[in-house]
């Protein structure tokens, strides 16, 4: 997106250097990397950076509004309300397709937003790794809000995730973390913050207290950095656990499960902005659906990683929906192929990542990640056998 940097980067690039880069990740974290890291970072020009921030902050204005919790009360499915919800989310992840507007200028278009953490640990690590292997201008950064370097970034994460607790009393909660595609992030997070990834099935409950085993001893859990989604548990109907997510226990959630539902696709119809494609709950339409369904995407509200999304919508698809209040119809956006690879142009999505300290009036933009694609959608299954695709980082023009 910045021609001079792109030309310099591509001229210096080689498959050998890329393989060294990937092998370096494998050497640092043996057996942990299970998703594709792209051959290049994204160099984001200042004008696009400013639009991304403007868009995000306008969404934050809605989320901090006085009636937001009331509007989103029905977002939490029956039977999945978790006690001790805090006053606001601990994290925001806001996904944008990078497009061009009618004037040919680069512009972000909102795809999804989540009140849920992303790969905060790995993202910092891979950003620094790119600097180790490739020519990155020193004054271009992946950090925001006055964060100057990785040490300051880690300090910000500790403030939110660990707070005033001893790190050994804080866990990262997941279901079978050793099997997750994002497990490298769990390993990096443990290295950076000193907190362990603990499987949901390994959490022990005694009265109102929770424990996990460490070095043969039972350690009390006082804070949970939550990476577990209710949806995932439906894949394990016979799961045996001492602790249910909906139990009333003495623990502080960092990334409370209720906020995953509140700040989600459920919020999209409430956002009116030039950065938001037209979006409505399916239940709003009754029978007067758009005639040009081919220009829309049908999305279930409570899914993750693109599961259940229909990108070629038909009247039959809509007729088969039995719970229209749990689906949205969103006008398609046209990802603009803007990243110059050696053999063509590649599409780009940018996820802006916020943290939100307890009792702070607004969340704080901390970093971002990007995903590159040549397929119909962003995601692994749409980009098999391609190069210059996958997860990566952004470096922003100062």
Protein Blocks (a to p, Z undefined) as FASTA:
>chain_A
ZZklmmmmmmmpcfklmmmmmmmmmmmmghkaccdcdfbdcdddfklmmmmmmmmmmmmm
mmmpmklmmmmmmmpcghiacehiafbdfbdcddddddddfkopacdddfbdcdddddfk
lmmmmmmmmmmmmccdfkbcfbeehiabfklmmmmmmmmmnmmacfklpccddehkllpm
klmmmmmmmmmnopacddfklpccehjaccddeehiacddfbdcdfbdfklmmmmmmbcc
fbdfkbccddddehifklmmmncfklmmmpccfkbccdddfklnommccfklmlpccddf
bbgehioiafbdcfklmmmpmblmlcccddddddddfbdcfkbccdddddddddddehia
bdcdfbdcddddfbfbecjklmghiahiajddddddZZ
